[in-house]
Every structure is written in structure tokens, then in C-alpha cells.
Amino acid sequence: MFAMKSTLAIAALTLASLAQPAFAQVNLQVFMWDVPATSEMAQDHKMGDGANRLEDTMGISLNATTVPAGKVTFNVVNVSTEMLHEMVVSKLDDPDAVLPYEPDIDRVDESRIGTMGEVEAIDPGVSDVMTLDMQPGTYVLYCNLPGHYSSGMWMKIEVI
């Protein structure tokens, strides 16, 4: 009898966890990092170029790369000790898309890809917060200061 009650309790807890609202509030921790300025910056570590991500000299780290649709709060921390960073969020129509990169200015052409939001100019050691209403799909978070995206400062997330 005890085993049956335990099984029923586990089943009830499982069903309760599945019954969460389709559009939940999510807090995503975002860390923007770079190696010291004395190091040579990586080149051509853009999305889709096949670069070895282990060689990135800049990057974005997240506590989750898959989140449920709904309100997503990005808690963005610039953990650099020397460099200014920003975080731009763009939705990708194709998860394998290559962002429209402008080599002359060493930046992504935001007008061609579109953006959902941005945390601008975060000083070293400083944090900022942005909340977006996100629908299912693939998104890319990236720093669009000159040279940062091509040094590996981008990360995809999936909203389900």
C-alpha cells in the first residue's frame, strides 16, 4: 500500500511539474568575457565559419542555452577587467544562418538581421538587465563592438 501511495505521489508531482504555464518567466545568467588585452585577438570566429571555439579570445557564457518561451530576463555581467562589451539579441530565421558581417567595420550589420533588444556599453565589472518576450525559435546573443563578434563573442539559444 505504501509503495502504491509513493508511486501515486511521484506521478502527481511529475504531472504538476508538466502543468506549468506555457509562457513562464525565465532568468538567464549571461557572462561576457575576454582574455587580457596582451593576447592576440582571434580572427574569423564568426557563426558558421567552422572556427575552433576553444581558440575564442572573447565569448558569451550562459547558464542555459534552451529556455521556455515567454518573458526572459537577461542578467548580463561583463566579467572583463579591461574591455567594454554589449549584448545584442537577434532572432534567426534559419538556425544555421550566417550573420550579415561587414568586414570593413568588423561588425554585424544589425539593420539586415534586425534586433530584439540590446544592453549597450557595459563597463568592465558592471552588470545590466534586460527582459524580452521571446517566442519559440533560435536566437543569437552577440557583442557588436568592432572585432568582438569575429573574436568569438556570440552564443545561440533555443526558445521552446
Phi, psi and omega in degrees: 000317179299317179299321180293319178295320178297317179298317178295320179296317178297318179297319179295318178296320178297314179296321179297321180291330178282341184272017177293153180301148182296330181243090183264162175276130181236137173251115182254125177272125183238122179245123179256125187225164174204162175275162181305150183300342179288343179276152177284133181290143175295156177235146174058043175256042180279163178300136174082003182266358178076016181296150176282107184298341178291343180264001179302139176258356175217157179189175176234126178246141183234156175277351176201142177250001173229128181224155177285153178297153179128204180288122177241121177261122179265112175265097190263126179237127174270101182275003176296152174259353186227332192248144172284141176222166173220164177230121177251141177243125177229142176272140179259127175291327179235121182302338180261012183298150172258129182293148180288096185265135179253098184298332181297328180246001177055047181214163172280140176278094183297332181291335180273331181263331184081152179229151176264333182178170184204140168255112187268147167040073177267118179293158177305135178077006184251154178235162178209165184229142175217138177242131179234150173268111188249131177267163178305142179150185179255135181233159174234135172256133181207155172264128184249023171287148185310126176086346186284313179301315182287350176265006175104011184272074177203155178204136177270147170229152179248128176254123184246000000 
